[in-house]
Amino acid sequence: MPEKMLALLLDAEFSPRPGYELTEAEKRTRKVREGNKVWKNPSIRLVEKEVPKPKGKQVLIRVKACGICGSDLHFVETDEDGYMIYPGLTRLPVVIGHEFSGVVEEVGPEVKLVKPGDLVTSEEMFWCGECTACRLAYVNHCTRLNDPADLKFGELGFTHDGAMAEYVLIPYDKYLWKIDSLVETYGSEEKAFEAGSLVEPTSVAYHAMFNRAGGFKPGAYVVVWGAGPIGLAAISLAKAAGAGKVIAFEVSPVRIELAKKVGADYVFNPVELSKQGKEPWEKILDVTGGDGADLQVEAAGAPQHTLPQMQRSLAIGGKIAWIGRAPKEVPIYLEVFQVRRGQIFGSQGHSGWGTFRNVIRLMATGRLDMTKIITSRFKLEDALKAFERGHKRIDGKITIKMD
């Protein structure tokens, strides 16, 4: 076991925006609820850190693959005032990375669920299991996870050192899920690790569509807004679950082709539609014979553009699963949801409900192959180059490979 490891560290200036009032706990711990209102001039760099030693129920994992998430890019992308774009929970400095898989290297003396040599992935949200939200099974909304005064719980790669490193320490074995079953399906451990690193983003889409929005009946019409990794996962899941038609909207040529590759029956570029004097809602009604969409998945994070379109193309009894994050307020026309018996389901996270287990099972059966969306692979020592590419938004998924 080496004493040192390479890791990608995110840091920024702790400089609350004028007029933004921090709580006393946020001032003390620097675990803040709204990162885009506190962290200024963010940057990432490769550093050497000590390899942590697991204690209690902790598990040390040798990382094999780690994807770059849109949130990771938003950490280092800034607004006109120099503040990071990412609007959520953060505590810096921190090693980033939360979409990963690897091999259990060492376990604490109280660990029972995994052993050295197991192939695993991990949930990103470190929920406590004891607060009222957790006891009601709302583990993605754990109050201790979101409490700035509580440093024990939080999010991997956001408040706790993450997996864009050679090793990562997971604080409790309860967050881990074995992926050994993927080796036979993919034919090699290397491919299984790539698939395993995509369980987390796929689970985000699964949770929104099936846990929060309640899913759909086979044959339903599903529309996905945005074909980034989460949107591509939503397309794949919709197809695997028996959607009658899957319609996607995306502006990137690369992602348009990926959307088709993972199962979209129709993919439209809203920019091109606009040049033709048409709007997305019109194409949805055309494709669905005027019925509209039974389930719409917002994975674009652009409510000012997507919500008006969804409202005009919602089927009677239609549902919207909202995943995309954006610090924007937009008007909503409630009359549509009344007369069409429509609903919006806000969704956060991926934990609970057996979601990771179910996604891994789908991957193991071959019905869900998310490795199709990986378009670039980089070594950890080239992570800065990987981020430079990521900012161009020309990939489906960029994956950091540790070996």
WOWO-V377678 format. One record per residue. RES is the residue in three letters. PHI is phi in degrees with one decimal (999 if undefined). BURIAL is 1 if it has 9 or more other ideal C-beta (glycine too) atoms within 8 Angstrom, else 0. Layout:
res/phi/burial
RES/PHI/BURIAL
RES/PHI/BURIAL
//
This chain:
res/phi/burial
MET/999/0
PRO/-68.7/0
GLU/-85.9/0
LYS/-119.3/0
MET/-140.6/1
LEU/-88.1/1
ALA/-149.9/1
LEU/-100.3/1
LEU/-102.7/1
LEU/-102.1/1
ASP/-142.9/1
ALA/-162.5/1
GLU/-79.7/0
PHE/-84.0/0
SER/-142.7/0
PRO/-54.5/1
ARG/-60.0/1
PRO/-57.0/0
GLY/91.7/0
TYR/-89.6/1
GLU/-98.5/0
LEU/-78.8/1
THR/-77.0/0
GLU/-62.5/0
ALA/-66.0/1
GLU/-64.0/1
LYS/-64.5/0
ARG/-75.2/0
THR/-98.5/1
ARG/62.7/1
LYS/-92.7/1
VAL/-111.7/1
ARG/-77.3/0
GLU/-123.6/1
GLY/-60.0/1
ASN/-71.7/1
LYS/-107.6/1
VAL/-130.6/1
TRP/-93.9/1
LYS/-116.4/1
ASN/51.6/0
PRO/-71.1/1
SER/-154.5/0
ILE/-121.8/1
ARG/-154.5/0
LEU/-82.2/1
VAL/-134.9/0
GLU/-100.1/0
LYS/-130.5/1
GLU/-71.4/0
VAL/-72.9/1
PRO/-69.7/0
LYS/-107.7/0
PRO/-70.7/1
LYS/-128.9/0
GLY/51.6/0
LYS/-98.2/1
GLN/-77.2/1
VAL/-132.4/1
LEU/-96.1/1
ILE/-119.1/1
ARG/-83.9/1
VAL/-71.2/1
LYS/-110.7/1
ALA/-147.8/1
CYS/-145.2/1
GLY/-83.9/1
ILE/-90.1/1
CYS/-90.1/1
GLY/-58.2/1
SER/-63.5/1
ASP/-61.6/1
LEU/-67.2/1
HIS/-68.1/1
PHE/-60.1/1
VAL/-108.6/1
GLU/-95.0/0
THR/-124.0/1
ASP/-87.7/0
GLU/-66.1/0
ASP/-97.5/0
GLY/89.3/0
TYR/-89.8/1
MET/-58.1/1
ILE/-78.4/1
TYR/-58.8/1
PRO/-94.3/1
GLY/-104.1/1
LEU/-64.0/1
THR/-152.9/1
ARG/-148.3/1
LEU/-111.2/1
PRO/-73.3/0
VAL/-152.4/1
VAL/-77.0/1
ILE/-88.3/1
GLY/108.2/1
HIS/-140.8/1
GLU/-101.3/1
PHE/-147.5/1
SER/-147.7/1
GLY/-176.5/1
VAL/-116.2/1
VAL/-63.2/1
GLU/-96.4/1
GLU/-154.6/1
VAL/-127.3/1
GLY/-72.7/1
PRO/-65.4/0
GLU/-100.3/0
VAL/-74.8/1
LYS/-124.9/0
LEU/-85.0/0
VAL/-136.9/1
LYS/-141.0/0
PRO/-53.9/0
GLY/100.5/0
ASP/-68.5/1
LEU/-88.6/1
VAL/-142.7/1
THR/-130.4/1
SER/-139.0/1
GLU/-65.5/1
GLU/-92.0/1
MET/-94.0/1
PHE/-93.6/1
TRP/-83.8/1
CYS/-86.2/1
GLY/83.0/0
GLU/-122.4/0
CYS/-71.5/1
THR/-59.9/0
ALA/-59.9/1
CYS/-65.0/1
ARG/-67.2/0
LEU/-89.6/0
ALA/76.5/0
TYR/-94.3/1
VAL/-65.3/1
ASN/-69.6/1
HIS/-120.9/1
CYS/-48.6/1
THR/-72.6/1
ARG/-74.7/1
LEU/-57.5/1
ASN/-91.6/0
ASP/-83.9/1
PRO/-59.8/1
ALA/-81.2/0
ASP/-106.0/1
LEU/-92.4/0
LYS/-74.0/0
PHE/-118.5/1
GLY/171.1/1
GLU/-133.2/1
LEU/-66.1/1
GLY/83.3/1
PHE/-121.1/1
THR/-120.1/1
HIS/-122.5/1
ASP/-52.3/1
GLY/-99.6/1
ALA/-106.0/1
MET/-84.0/1
ALA/-158.4/1
GLU/-72.0/1
TYR/-139.0/1
VAL/-136.7/1
LEU/-102.7/1
ILE/-98.5/1
PRO/-67.7/1
TYR/-141.7/0
ASP/-67.3/1
LYS/-67.3/0
TYR/-86.6/1
LEU/-91.7/1
TRP/-134.1/1
LYS/-76.3/1
ILE/-123.6/1
ASP/-55.6/0
SER/-65.6/1
LEU/-80.9/1
VAL/-61.8/1
GLU/-64.4/0
THR/-64.0/1
TYR/-92.6/1
GLY/84.7/0
SER/-161.8/0
GLU/-65.5/0
GLU/-59.0/0
LYS/-69.4/1
ALA/-64.4/1
PHE/-66.6/1
GLU/-63.0/1
ALA/-62.3/1
GLY/-61.9/1
SER/-71.7/1
LEU/-101.2/1
VAL/-64.3/1
GLU/-62.9/1
PRO/-64.6/1
THR/-65.5/1
SER/-68.0/1
VAL/-61.7/1
ALA/-67.9/1
TYR/-59.1/1
HIS/-59.5/1
ALA/-64.7/1
MET/-76.3/1
PHE/-106.2/1
ASN/-84.5/1
ARG/-78.2/1
ALA/-85.8/1
GLY/81.9/0
GLY/71.9/0
PHE/-152.0/1
LYS/-81.7/0
PRO/-51.2/0
GLY/99.9/0
ALA/-68.6/1
TYR/-95.7/1
VAL/-120.4/1
VAL/-117.1/1
VAL/-119.8/1
TRP/-99.5/1
GLY/96.0/1
ALA/-115.1/1
GLY/-75.7/1
PRO/-54.1/1
ILE/-68.9/1
GLY/-63.8/1
LEU/-64.4/1
ALA/-64.7/1
ALA/-63.4/1
ILE/-62.1/1
SER/-61.3/1
LEU/-67.1/1
ALA/-61.5/1
LYS/-65.8/1
ALA/-64.0/1
ALA/-88.4/1
GLY/93.7/0
ALA/-61.6/1
GLY/-68.4/0
LYS/-141.2/1
VAL/-117.9/1
ILE/-115.5/1
ALA/-127.6/1
PHE/-124.3/1
GLU/-159.2/1
VAL/-102.4/0
SER/-77.0/1
PRO/-57.9/0
VAL/-64.0/1
ARG/-73.3/1
ILE/-61.6/1
GLU/-67.8/0
LEU/-64.9/1
ALA/-59.5/1
LYS/-66.1/0
LYS/-64.5/0
VAL/-94.1/1
GLY/130.1/1
ALA/-68.4/1
ASP/-80.4/0
TYR/-138.2/1
VAL/-131.6/1
PHE/-120.7/1
ASN/-98.0/1
PRO/-61.3/1
VAL/-66.4/0
GLU/-66.8/0
LEU/-60.8/1
SER/-62.2/1
LYS/-64.0/0
GLN/-89.5/0
GLY/77.5/0
LYS/-119.0/0
GLU/-119.5/1
PRO/-54.2/1
TRP/-60.5/1
GLU/-67.7/0
LYS/-66.6/1
ILE/-62.6/1
LEU/-66.3/1
ASP/-62.1/0
VAL/-67.8/1
THR/-95.7/1
GLY/65.5/0
GLY/88.8/0
ASP/-74.5/0
GLY/89.1/1
ALA/-94.3/1
ASP/-76.3/1
LEU/-138.7/1
GLN/-117.0/1
VAL/-115.2/1
GLU/-91.9/1
ALA/-122.2/1
ALA/-98.8/1
GLY/67.8/1
ALA/-133.8/1
PRO/-59.9/1
GLN/-65.4/0
HIS/-98.4/1
THR/-84.7/1
LEU/-60.1/1
PRO/-59.6/0
GLN/-70.6/1
MET/-66.3/1
GLN/-63.0/1
ARG/-90.1/1
SER/-132.0/1
LEU/-84.8/1
ALA/-69.7/1
ILE/-63.0/0
GLY/79.6/0
GLY/-71.1/1
LYS/-130.1/1
ILE/-120.2/1
ALA/-102.5/1
TRP/-103.6/1
ILE/-112.2/1
GLY/-57.2/1
ARG/-101.6/0
ALA/-159.4/0
PRO/-78.8/0
LYS/-134.0/0
GLU/-104.6/0
VAL/-132.0/0
PRO/-73.6/0
ILE/-126.7/0
TYR/-98.3/0
LEU/-65.5/0
GLU/-55.6/0
VAL/-59.6/1
PHE/-74.1/1
GLN/-76.4/0
VAL/-75.8/0
ARG/-106.8/1
ARG/54.7/1
GLY/-93.5/1
GLN/-144.3/1
ILE/-113.9/0
PHE/-119.0/1
GLY/-72.2/0
SER/-134.5/1
GLN/-136.3/0
GLY/85.5/1
HIS/-153.6/1
SER/-84.2/1
GLY/82.1/1
TRP/64.1/0
GLY/70.1/0
THR/-62.1/1
PHE/-58.9/1
ARG/-57.7/0
ASN/-67.7/1
VAL/-65.1/1
ILE/-62.1/1
ARG/-62.2/1
LEU/-62.1/1
MET/-63.8/1
ALA/-67.3/1
THR/-82.5/0
GLY/86.3/0
ARG/-79.7/0
LEU/-139.2/1
ASP/-118.2/0
MET/-80.9/1
THR/-65.1/1
LYS/-61.3/1
ILE/-87.7/1
ILE/-75.0/1
THR/-114.5/1
SER/-146.1/1
ARG/-129.6/0
PHE/-131.3/1
LYS/-78.3/0
LEU/-58.9/1
GLU/-66.2/0
ASP/-106.5/0
ALA/-60.7/1
LEU/-65.2/1
LYS/-66.3/0
ALA/-61.4/1
PHE/-69.8/1
GLU/-58.4/0
ARG/-68.9/1
GLY/-58.3/1
HIS/-66.1/0
LYS/-80.6/0
ARG/56.5/0
ILE/-113.8/0
ASP/-115.1/1
GLY/-81.7/1
LYS/-138.8/1
ILE/-100.1/1
THR/-118.8/1
ILE/-92.2/1
LYS/-105.1/1
MET/-81.4/1
ASP/-96.6/0
//
